[in-house]
């Protein structure tokens, strides 16, 4: 799979206190992903792969078709944004991974999702 396509991924994270229960080791996070197609041809997001790690060293792999039930097509210059979530057993963790994409000519490539941190507010002060 080649990666000469310019499809950067940006991430914003949020701690969801209302759904979390620290006394039960349940920490709920949401993340908003923005995928931008800066390439000169249309691309489609086919699959996702995540590696989720918590502060105890527990790692969970998640993979599957699309994101939030969709396999979006991104025209040149367009972007796609979605919000999803993760539940950890610790107040701090990380996520990273990649999306498997395809061009309109069915050329497949991967776009990396950079490592990002999930953390309860003020936990790292």
Residue pairs with C-beta under 8 A, 6 or more apart in sequence:
1 100
1 108
1 109
1 110
2 107
2 109
3 109
3 110
3 111
4 109
5 39
5 43
5 101
5 103
5 109
5 111
6 37
6 38
6 39
7 35
7 36
7 37
7 38
7 39
7 43
7 74
7 99
7 101
7 111
8 35
8 36
8 38
8 111
9 33
9 34
9 35
9 36
9 99
9 111
9 112
9 113
9 114
10 33
10 34
10 36
11 31
11 32
11 33
11 34
11 113
11 114
11 116
12 31
12 32
13 29
13 30
13 31
13 32
13 116
13 117
13 118
13 119
14 29
14 30
14 31
14 32
15 27
15 28
15 29
15 118
15 119
15 120
15 121
16 28
16 29
16 30
16 85
19 28
20 26
20 27
20 28
20 120
22 91
22 120
25 89
25 90
26 87
26 89
27 87
27 88
27 89
27 90
27 91
27 93
27 118
27 120
28 85
28 86
28 87
29 85
29 86
29 87
29 88
29 93
29 118
30 83
30 84
30 85
31 83
31 84
31 85
31 86
31 95
31 116
31 118
32 81
32 82
32 83
33 67
33 81
33 82
33 83
33 84
33 113
34 79
34 80
34 81
35 45
35 72
35 74
35 79
35 80
35 81
35 99
35 111
36 74
36 78
36 79
37 43
37 74
37 75
37 76
37 77
37 78
37 79
38 76
38 77
39 76
40 76
41 76
41 103
41 104
41 105
42 73
42 74
42 75
42 76
42 103
42 104
43 73
43 74
43 101
43 102
43 103
43 104
44 71
44 72
44 73
44 74
44 101
44 102
44 103
44 104
45 66
45 67
45 70
45 71
45 72
45 74
45 80
45 99
45 100
45 101
46 65
46 66
46 71
46 99
46 100
46 101
46 102
46 108
47 63
47 64
47 65
47 66
47 99
47 100
48 62
48 63
48 64
48 65
48 66
48 67
48 97
48 98
48 99
48 100
49 61
49 62
49 63
49 97
49 98
49 99
49 100
50 60
50 61
50 62
50 63
50 95
50 96
50 97
50 113
51 59
51 60
51 61
51 95
51 96
51 97
52 59
52 60
52 61
52 62
52 86
52 88
52 93
52 94
52 95
53 59
53 60
53 93
53 94
53 95
54 88
54 89
54 90
54 92
54 93
55 90
55 91
55 92
55 93
56 89
56 90
58 89
65 71
66 72
67 82
67 84
67 99
68 82
68 83
68 84
70 82
72 80
74 80
86 93
86 95
86 118
88 118
91 119
91 120
91 123
92 117
92 118
92 119
92 120
92 123
92 124
93 117
93 118
93 119
94 115
94 116
94 117
94 118
95 113
95 115
95 116
95 118
96 112
96 113
96 114
96 115
96 116
97 112
97 113
98 110
98 111
98 112
98 113
99 110
99 111
99 113
100 108
100 109
100 110
101 108
101 109
101 110
101 111
102 108
102 109
103 109
